Amino acid sequence: MSSQDTHPLLAAQKLFAAAVPRRGLAAEEVSLWQALGRVLFADVVAPRDVPPYARAIVEGHLVHCADTQQASEQTPVHFRVVGGIAPGDAQVPPFGALEALSVVTGCVVPEGDYAIVRPWDGTLEGGQVTIQRPFPLRFFIEEQGYDIRAGTRMLPAGHVITAKDIGDLASLGFATVQVTRPPRVAIFSCGNEVIPHHETFRVGAIFDSNGPMLAAAVSAAGGLPTFMGILRDDFDACEKALKSALQNHDMVVISGGTASGGRDFIADLVRATGELLIDGIKMKSGRPLIMGMQGIKPLVCVAGHPPEALRGFQLFGELAINRLLGGDFPLPCDPVLVVQKG
């Protein structure tokens, strides 16, 4: 077992992951036009075969396979072209021995003893196709259900929908899909010295970069961020603001936080609101990492220093959002540990 496998960070992530309910949010229905990047709420099962009928996968001429078996350079076989199958046709015109139908890619092909003669496999002249070799049964014909069989699980719950998935769903006639509602995430910045980044600068203050940064990180992870403002170093006011945010949000992210006299009170704030799970981690810059739960709602508290705030969110905030959405991603990896391991 490697040192990374036993690292306190991994233990903390596992503890937190176990506490956050997987797929802890309701489903909502969205159109395929809005489905890219969303997380499936339930398995998607194919309602029909793909392709839904046997079809030509090249253009050429459809012939009876048995009529080709004696063909050779010495004894060529001639087929009279008596009709064709156009794109969108539902019926195939009847044709007999030593007769052929012109076909195009994607058109319907009947069941039975047929093969397709591609343009370069024969010679077309004067309404007649001539071949000089036999053709195997169902040559260049794609059978019904070759790609997907009806009843097959196409996509599992927790899967993040890709552009290809949208194409596959559309090919089966899906207009909408059930996805997990994105978690509503309340974001707070803390500190008496912190001012909004759009205000006039003053000496002794610092602009709040964590609020906009963490809101962007929440969006990138699949959540819906709401910046709730800057909390001052007042425990009662912080507790009131946190409890208020939890009434209308599925998760809370807090960056920074020290009370007057320098006492860190974020852990006490989490205790007053819900259950404290992690009170710092024995790792570099691990002290500000504080995690808890208020019922099924994660509380993610990270450092005030912007690089560490983002790092903490990537290690625990993304994990929480992924769990709530029902995703099945591995635990986030800390690049610092990867470097140390290497």
C-alpha positions, 0 to 999 in steps of 0.5 A: 500500500502506497503512502498516498493510499494512507494519507490523511487527505484520502481518509478525510475525503472518504469520510466526507464522501460517505456522509454526502448522499449520492443522488441526493437531489430530485430529477428534472426533465430537460430537452436534448438541446439542454442536456449536454454535460448534465448527469443522468438521473436514471438508466436510459434503456433503448426503446427500439433497435438501432438501426430500426431495420436492415439497411444498406451501408453502401450504394450499389445494386441489390441482388439475390446472393444465390445468383452470384455464386457461379460468377467468375472472369470466365463466366460473368453473370449479368443482372437487369436493373429493374428499379430502385430503393430510395431514401425514405422508402418503406417498401422494397419493389419485388425483383426476381432472379438475375434482376437488381435494384439500385440502392443508396446508403441507409435505405431499407433492405429486405430480409433474405438471400441478398447482397449488395454489389458496390459500383467498383465490384461490377460494371454498369452498362445499358441498364445491366450490372455485370459481376465476375465473382460471387458475393457472400450473404448479406454483403454490406447490409447492416442488420436491424439492431446491429448497434443497439438492441431494444431493452439494452441499457444505453447509458447508466444513471450518473453518466455525464451526457456527451455530444455523442450521447445526445446523438444516440438518444435522438436516433432513438426518438428521445425528445427529453431526458431525466437528469439530476437537478443541479445543486443550489450552492450558497457561497460566503466569503469571510473577514472584516478586511474583505471588501467586494471586488467592485468597490473602491480600494482602501488601505487595509482592505483586500478585494474578495476574489474568492467569491467570484472564483468559487462561484465559477468553480461551482458552475464548472462542477455542475452546481448553481452558485449564489454568492450570499455576501461577505460575513464579518467576524461576528459569530451570531451573525454568521450563524444566522446567515448560514442557517438562512442560506441552508433553507433555500440551498442544497450546499454551502461553501465558506472561504476564510473566517477568523473572529476578533482576537484571531480565534478561528470559529468556523468549526464552532459555526459548523457545530452550531449548524449541523454535524462537524465531520472534519476539523482540519487535516494533517497535511500542508495547509490542511488546518482551514479545511473544515467539513460538515453536514446539515442533514443531507446538505454539505458544508464545505469550509476552505481557506481564505488564501485564494489558491488554497481556497480553490484547492480545498474546493477542488478536493471537497466541494467538487466531491460533494457536488458530484455525490449530490448529482449521482456521478461516479467519479473517483475521489479528487486527487491532490496534485501536491500528493502526486508530485510527492509520490513521483 
